[in-house]
Amino acid sequence: MPRVRRYGYIVEWYVGDHVPRHVHVYDQKGRFLGRLDMDSLTGLEGWTPDRKLVKLVEELQNEGWV
């Protein structure tokens, strides 16, 4: 389970996890915030991520992390 801690967020994902392809997002204290769909960069289950988090995930994609 890869995990990246950056900009006050903890982003983790599971190799071979179920679809849709997503990451789990926590705040800097480890509290669960929600899941972010990697294809549409939108929150799952009605969660709306802030723009800072979406930019972070885009950055991680460009770096080849996720």
N, C-alpha and C positions, 0 to 999 in steps of 0.2 A: 504494500500500500504506500505509494509515493505521497509525500506531504511537503508542501511549500508554505513557508511563513513569510509574508511580505505585506507592507502597508497596513498593518493592523488586522490582517486576515490570516486565517489558516485554511489552505485549500488542499483537499485530499481526494484521491480517487482510487478505485479498485480496478486492477487489471482484470478484464473478463466480466465486469459487472453487467447487470441487466441493462437493456435499452429503455429509454433513450440514453445515449452517451452523456454523462453528466459528472459534475464534481460536487463534493460536499463542502460547505463553507461554514467556518466557525469564526467567532470574533477572537481578539487577542487573548481573552481569558478562557477560551475553549468552549464557549457557549454556542450551540448549534444555531445557525441563522437560516439555512435552507439549502436547497439543491439547485444548481444552475445547469440548464441544458447546454451542451457544448456546441450543438449545431446552430441553434437559434439565438444563443446567448441571452435566454430569458429564464426567469425563475420557474420552478415547478411547484405544483400544489398551491397556486395563487400567491406565491412569494414574489416580491418585486425587489431585485437587487439594485443597489445604487450604481451610478455610472462609474465610480472609482473602482468598484469590484469588477465590472464588465471590462474595463480597460486592463485590469490586472490579468484577467483570464485571457484576453487577447494577447497580452504580452507573453504569458506562459505558452500559448499556442505558437507564437512566433519563435520562441526559444526552443520549441520541440519538447516541452515538458508534457503537455497533454494533447 
